Amino acid sequence: MDRIYLTGISGFAFHGVYENERQEGQKFVVDLVAEVDLYPAGISDELKDSVDYSKIAVVAHEELVGEPCNLIEAVAERIATRVLKDFESVQTIKVKLHKPDAPVGLALSDIAVEIERSR
């Protein structure tokens, strides 16, 4: 299976288990890998034979900044579920959700979860 990579889709949201996260919000970043058969598009050079990755990016961003969740695991699941629902040609979606400013009480550059879902 071929892959489309979407890296660094960012948004400001209010996910988290702590009250200050829910009130102040913070930046979140999502990376996606969509497995799709790209052979037909490679031959035809027509978007109709591929998947419109700009639309996948919009879906991921909508879910990223949508209804707050306690856990980034739940946000990643929402993104994966919606991509598979909205884009029939996507066979597998890998979602890596970064929470770079997670309140963990020490300095670190990033915390992320990664999930993979298939049809």
N, C-alpha and C positions, 0 to 999 in steps of 0.2 A: 504494500500500500504506500502511496505517496503521501507527502506531508506538506501542510501549509503552516508556517510559523508566524504568530502575531506576538510581538514582544513589547512589553512596557506600556500597556494600556493602563492609564492611571486615572484615579478619581478620588474625590474627597467624600468620606462617608462616616457613619456613626456606629460602626460595628464594635463590639467589645462587651466584656462582662462587667467592667467597672463603670461607675456612674460618670466619672469625668470623660471617659471615652464616648459615652452616649451623649453628653452635653457639648463637648468641645470638638469632637470628631478628629479625624486624621487622614493622612494620605494612604491609599492602598494602590497596589500595582498588580496587574494580572498578565501572565504570559500564557499563550495557548498554543497547542500543537493539534491540528486537525488532520486526521488521516482520511484521505479522499483519493479516489482513482482519478488522477490528472491526465491520463493518457488521452482520452477523447479531446480535452482542451488543448493538449500539446499538438495534436494533429490538426484540429480545426481552427485554432487561434480565435475561438469564440467564447465569450464569457458564459453563454448559456450552457456550455459543456463543462463548466467548472463550478466552483462555489464562489460567490461574491464575498471576499474576505473583508471588505469594508462593512458589509452588513453583519458579519460575525462579530467584528470589533464593536459595532454599535450595540448589539445584544449583550455582549460581555460587559460593556460600560454601564448599560441600563441596570443590569443585575448588580454590578459592583456598587453603584451609588444608590441603589433602591432601598427597600425596607431593611432597617438594621437587624442584624443577627448578633447573637452572643459570640459565636465562634466563626472564624474564617473558614473552617471546614464546611460550615453550612452555606456560606456565600459561594465557595468553590462548587459545591454540589448544585446549587441553584444555577450557576453559569453552565455547568456541564449538561444538566437536564434540559435547559432551554436550547442550547446549541443543537443537541441531538433531536429535539422536538422540531425546531424551526428549519433545520437544514438536513434534508433526507440523504443527501450524498455524503455527509460526514459519517464515517463508520465508527471512528473512535475519536474522542476528544480528551486531551490531557490539559488540565488546568493547574497552573502554579500560581498561588495567590500569596503575595508578599505584604507583610505588615511591618514596614521598616522602623516605625516609631512605637512599636509595641512596648507597653510599660512593664518591663521585667526587672527593673531595679539595678541594672548594670548596663554598661556600654556594649552595644553590638550593632552591626551594620544592617541586619535583616533577620526576620523570622518569616518563614514561608511554609505553606502546606502544598502538597501536590497530589492530585487525584487523577485517575484515568477511568473513563467510562466508555463502554462500547455498546453497540446495538446487539 
